[in-house]
Amino acid sequence: MLKITNLIILFAMNSIAITNATKTDTLNKNTNLNIGLRNSKIIALGYLPDDEEFTQIEAKNYLIIENTFNLIQGFKSSETLETSLNNGISLSTNSFNSIHFHETYAFFNSFKSMKFIPGNTYILYLTLSELLFIIQESSYLKNDSNFHFIIDITNESLTSIETINLQKNISLGLVIKKNIEIYKKRLTKLIQQEKVLTISSIISQELIPTLYKLFNSLNKQIISKLFNPYFLKKELKNQLLIGRKPNITFIKKSSPYDILCTLKEGEICKKTKGEPHES
């Protein structure tokens, strides 16, 4: 871990320029962008000042993604596998003030009498049978709070989601545990219909590349939707602003969709040449 820490401090203490990256807007229009950072804060966007000496990271052929997260990381009992800080996940689930992760057993024992905070979101990682049970009991889930239930991607779970009707304050997410290419068409339709709002992965560094392999050729806005669920609208901020310590991921435009670097509060996590990974 010492090597990782030293690498981040080196980047954070110097002026860094990430150059020629591509930003896609809501109309799928691409713009090349240079990002200058000093002490982890953005000091330049587009034009880089001549009087500043930058260490350059070339990002040609890489896309900028803001505010990436992996919700499954919020559960203490989840078996997420982390092998790299440069995993494409720029936001920690701990950074969200209005969401609460609950373990299933404790929640099921108390939800009928719980006092939910208005405007907050309660997230559970459930089996399919547990999901169907809680939906049956959804009258106890107060309308002024939100509830986001995530389950593993299986044929059975997708079939249930395709036919299920939810009240407005309940939403669903899915978790990747293995290859899901066979579900591509069904997942696309469910995301477009907003029946699925988030996708997580047990292996964090595989989440962003997997989403791009599945959806990039179809519609980049599908990926954008997955990182902008309605219950996080107030938490997610524009990262490309002067003075901000940004949370940004740079992913290659084409297969194999590798991660160039991940900015977490302006600190740059980047694999160096000759190293299999940072740890």
N, C-alpha and C positions, 0 to 999 in steps of 0.2 A: 504493500500500500504506500510505502514511502516514495516510490517512483511516481505514482499517480499524483500525490500531493505536491511534490516538487514541480512536476510538469504544469499543474494548474497555477501555482504561485508565479512561475516564470512568465506565463502568458498574462496573468492578471496585472503584474507590475510594469509591463512594457506596453507601448503603443502598438496595437495590432491592426492590420487592415485585411479584411476578408474581401477579396476582389472578384468582380465579374460574376457574382451569384445571380440567379434568376428568381424574381418575385412574380408570382402569378396572381392577378387580381380576381375579383368576383366575376368578371366577364371573360375569364380565361385569357386575358391579355398579359404577355410576358414583358418584364422590364429588367434590364441588367442593373445591378446595384452593387456599389462598394459600401462597406460598413467599416468605419474607423472606430476603434475603442482605445480608451486610456483608463487605467485603474478600473477596469470592468464596465465602464460606462460608455455609451455611444457618444462620440464627439463629432462624427461626420457621417452623412448619408449621401451617397452619390459622389459628389466632388470631394476629394481628399486634399486637405490644406498642404501647400508646398512647404510651410515652415515646420511641419511635424514629420519626424522620422518614424516610419512604421516598419515593423516586421510583417511581411506579407504572407498570407495564406491564399493561394490561388483556388478559386471556387468556380471556375468556368465549367459548365455542364452539370452544375449542382443547383438544386432548388432550395429555396428558403421556406421552411415551415415554422410557424409560430405556435407556441403553447401546446406542445405535445405532452400527453400524460398516459399512464397505464394504471387504470383504476384498481386492478387486482392487487397492486402494491399496497393499498390501504389496509389490507386485512393481515393482521399479525399471524394468522394461521395459514395463510396462503404459501405455497411452495414455489415462489418465484425464484428463478435462477438468474443471478447477476454475475457476469464475468468481465464487464467493462463499464467504466464511467461514460465512455463514448458510445452510449446505447441508443441515442436518438430521442430519449425521453428527457425533455427540458424542464418539466414541472414536476415537483414532488407532490404527492397527494396531501402531504402535510401543509402545503401552501394554501389550501382551500379552507377558508374559515367557515363557510356555510354548509359544509357537508359532513356527515357523521357515518362512520363505518361501524356496523354492528355484526357481532357473531350471531349466527342463526339461533342457536339454542337459547341464549339469553333473551334475544328479541322475541322469539315465539312464546316465551314464558311470561312476557310482560307487556306486549304491544297493545293489548286490549285496554290497559289502564295507563299507558304512557302519556306524558304530556309532551307533545311534539312542538318544536319551535316554529312559528309561522315563517314561511319563506325559506326555511332550511330544507336540505335534502338528506334522506336517510338511505344508505346503500347497504344491500345485503348480497352475499354470494351464495346462491341456492342451488339445490338439485331441482330437476324438473318437477318432481312430486311436491317438493316444498313450495315451489312457485305457484303451482295450481292450488295448493292449500291456502296460501296467503291471499291469492286473488279471490277465493271464495269468501274470505273474511275481510275483504277490503273496505267494508263499511266502517271498520274501526280506524282506518287510515285517514286522518283528518284532511279535508280538502285544501286547507291553507298551508299545508306542508307538502313536500314532494318525496316520492319514493322511487328509487332506481334499483331494480333487481337484475343481477347478472347471473347467467348460467352458461355452462359449457356448450360449445357448438356441437350438436349431434343431429342426425336426421330427425330423431324424435322431437328434440327441442325446437327445431325450425318448423316442423309440422304444427306443433302446438301454437307457436307464435303467429303463424300464418292465419290461424283460425280464431285466435283469442281476441276478446274485446276488453279494453282496459278503461278505467276511469281516467280523467284528464291529468290527474296528479301522479299517475303511475307510469313509469317508463321502463324499458328493458335494454340490457346490454348483453354482449356475448364474450366468451373467453376462448382464445385459441390454445389448444393443447397439442394439436398435430396438424398435418396437411389438410387445408380446407378448400383446396382448389375445386373439388367436386361440388362444392356448395356455392360457387361464384354467382351464378344467375339468381339463385334464391336469395342470397345475401344482398345482392345489388337491389333487388326489388323491395326487400324489407327495409333497407336503409332509405331508399327513395320514398317509401310510404311512411317513413318515420315510425315504423314499428320496432326498429332497432336503432338506438341512439349512440351507443358506444361499442367499441371492440377493444378488449384487453388481451394480453398474452402472458402466459406463464413464464416465457423467456423474453425479458424486456427488449433486448437488442434485436429480436426478430419481429417486433410489432410493426414498426414503420416500413421496413422492406417488404414484409408480407402484404401490408395494405396496398403498397404501390404495385406489387406484382399482380394483385387481384384487380385493382380498380383504375390504375393510372391511364391505361389505354382507353377506358370507357369514358370516364368523366372525373376530372380532378376534384370537382366540387363534392363528390361522394366522400372523399377523404377529408375535405374541409368540414363537412357536416359532422363527422365522427369526433372531431375535436372542438365542436361548438354546440354541445347539447344545451337545451334551454335552461336547465337548472344550474349551469355554470356561467351564464351570460355576464353576470355582474362580477365574476371572479376573473374572467379572461380579459386581459388588456392588450392593446396594441403594443407590440414589442419594438417596433421600428420608430422610435422617437428619440430625439437628442436628449441626453441626460439619463436615459433609462439603462438599467442593468438587464440586458435582454435574455429571454428564454427562447432560444431558436435552435432549430436543427437544419443541417445542410445535407441533403440526400441527392445522390446521383440521379440524373434525369432518366436514365435507361438501366436495364438489367445489367448487373445484379443488384442495383439500388443500394449500394454501400453508403455508409454514413461517413462523410468527410470529418465533421466535428459537431459537437453538441455544446451550445452555450447555456449554462445554468447560472442565472443571476450574473451574467456577464463573464463568468469564468469559463475558459475554453477547455473542453475535454477532447483530446485529439490523439489518435494513435500515431506514434512516431515510426519512421522507417526502420525495418529490421526487427520490430517487436511484434510478436503474435497478438498481444493485447497489453494494456497498461499495467496490469497487476503483476 
